[in-house]
Amino acid sequence: MVITTAQSQAPEENLQGRSTREDWLKLALQLLVKDGIDRVKVQIMAKQLNVSRSSFYWFFKNPQDLYGQMLDFWLTKNTGPIIQRALRPAGSISEAILNVFECWVNEDLFDPHLDVAVRLWARRAPEVLKVVAGADQQRLGALTGMFARHGFAEDDAIVRARVLYFTQIGQYTLDFREDILTRFSRTRAYVLAFCGQEPDPKELASFEAVVMSAARAEAERD
């Protein structure tokens, strides 16, 4: 009797666990952050998920399909919240900046480790670099528009948006670590540097509540 490929794999599938698309995607992103794109391999992931390699193809056409979905997740996770907060109505430019700062203190809104991992991946893959460059332009466009809506001239809005954005992304890229409460203690100075205006004490108090909530969540994760 001739045993087909599907028949020969059936016992292996029965002995091993089952997986979902989300399992594969989550693990792929974890491996990207921890070890880089070279470790995002079907064989490696199948072993960690305790499933056969063939189960990967139930959810993805090929590894490139997985890579595309990883980038889609990154765009939604890390670019969407910045744009949303830059567009949020605010009574002053200082309040608007503090809205964006929410992304820097809450990893549920912006995952800095994933952002750095994708940028390292982009250095080796032109197609990924194109996606990253597009995301940076979207983020910068939203921040530039934020400054413009609060009365800054075009060139001034562009430069201030870049200073704000490059400062934060640079801090993540350099892996410059600072506890969340220390960072909050310098909020007023950062806002003043980015826009030239003193933040209102009420605005700082409102942002402090956001920071405290993020600090509690960080402590629970640790």
N, C-alpha and C positions, 0 to 999 in steps of 0.2 A: 504494500500500500504506500502511495506517495503522500508524504506529509507536507502540507502547504505551510508557507511562512506564518500565516495567521494561527494555524493549529499548533505549530511548534512553539509559538510565543505564549499561547494560552496558559500553560501551567505556570510559567514565570509570572504572568500577570496575577494569577490566583494566589501565588505564594507571597507576592509583594503587596505593598499598600496601594492606595488609590490617590490620585492627585487631581488638582483643579488648575485651571488657567491661572488663577490668582496665586496658587502655591508656586508655580514656575516663575511668574513675574516677580513676586516678592523675593524669592531666593536669588533670582538674577540681579535684582537691584542691590540686595545685601552683598553679594559677591563683588559687584562692581565697586561698591563703596569700600569694602574691606581689602580686596586683592586686585582690583582692576579688571578691565574687559577681557584679558587673556584667560581668566578663570571662569568666565561665563560660557561654559561649554556644556553641551547636552549630556555627555557622559558623566561629568562631574556632578551636575545637578541631579541627574537621575539617581546616582548613588546616594546623595544626601537626602533625597525625597523617598528613597527606598521603593522606586518604581523602575520599570524597564524603560530603556531609551525610546522605544517605539511610542510610549504614551505621550511623549512630547508633541508628536505630530497629530494628536487629536486636537490640540489647541493652537498650534502654530504651523504655518506652511513650511517654514525653514528657520534657521537661526536669524536670518535677516528680518523676518517677520517679528521675531521676539525683540530684536534690537529697536525696530521701529516703535513697538509698543512701549518699550522702556523709555524712549525719548518722548513719546506722547504723555506718559505718566509724569516725567520730569517737567514738561511744559505746563501741564495742568497744576502740578504740585507747587512749583516754584515761581512760575511767571504769572499765573492767574491772580494770586493774592496781592502781588505788588501792584498790578494794574487796577485791581478792584479798590485798593486803598488809596491809590493816587487819584482815582476818580471820585472818591467819597466826598460829599459836600463838607466844606469846612469854613468857619468864619474868618480864619486868618491863615497865612502861609505857615506859621508856626504850628497851628493845629493840624494842618495838612501834612506837614513833615512828621509829626508825631503819629498820625495815622499810618504812615508808611513804616515808621519805626516798629510798629506792632509785628511786622514780618521778621525783624531782626531779633526779637526777644522770644518768639514763639515758634518752635520747630514744627508745630503742627501746621503753621502757615508757610514756612520756608525752611527747607532742610539744607543747611549749609554743607554737610558732608556729601550729600548727593550732588549738589551743585559743583563742588570741587571735583568729584569723581567724573562727572560728565565732561567737564572742561579738560581733564587729563585725557580722557578718551578722545576728545575732539582733536587733540594735538596729533593723533595718529591716523585719524579717519576724516578725510576731506568732507564727506557727506554729513558727518556729525558736526564738524566745524561750521558748516553752512547753517544747520539748525540752531546751533548755539549763537552764532552771529545774529540770526533773525530774532531770537529770543531777547538778546541784549538790546537790539534796536527797538523792540516792542516795549521793554521795560523803560529804556531811556526816553522813548517817545511819550509814554504816560507821565513820567516824572517832569519832562520838559513842559508838557501841557499843564501840569499842576502849577508850576511856577508862573506860566504865562497867564493862567486864569486869575492869579493873585497880583497881576499888574507888572510883572517883570518884562522888560523888553526881550525881544527874540534871542539875541546873542547872550544876554545875561541869563535867561531861562535855560538855554542849552548848557552853558558852562556850569551853572549851579546844579543842574540835574546830574551832570557828569561827575562833579565833585562829590555829591551825595552818594551816587551809585558806586563810583570807582572806589571810594573810601571803604564802603562796606564789603564789596566783593574782594577788594585787596586784603582786608583783614582776614576774611575766610581763607583766601589763597595762601596767605602767609602763616595760617594756623596760629594767629595771635589770640591767645586765650585770656579771658577776663570774666570773672564771675558776674552774674547778671545784676547783682546789687551795685557792684562797682561801676558797671556800665551805666546804670540808671543815675548814679550820683553825678555823672558828667553829661546828662541829657541836655540841661539848659545850655551848656557851653557848645555842644554839638549843634543844637538848633540855631543858636546865635551865629555860629560859624557858617552854617549852610545858607541862611537867609538874611543875616544882618539885622534880625529883629528879635527882641526879647520875647520868650514865650510867656503867656499869661500864667500866673500861679494856678488858676483853675484848670488850665490845660495840662499842666504838669501833674496836678493831683489826679486828674482823670487817667493820665498815662501811667501813673504810679500804680493804680489799681490793676491795670493790664499787666504790668511787670510783676506785681506780687502774685497774681494768678499764675503767670508763666513760671515763676520761681517755685511755687508749690508743686506744679505739675512736673518740673524738672527734678525736684527732690523725690517725688514719688517714683519716677523712673529709675533714679539711682538706687 
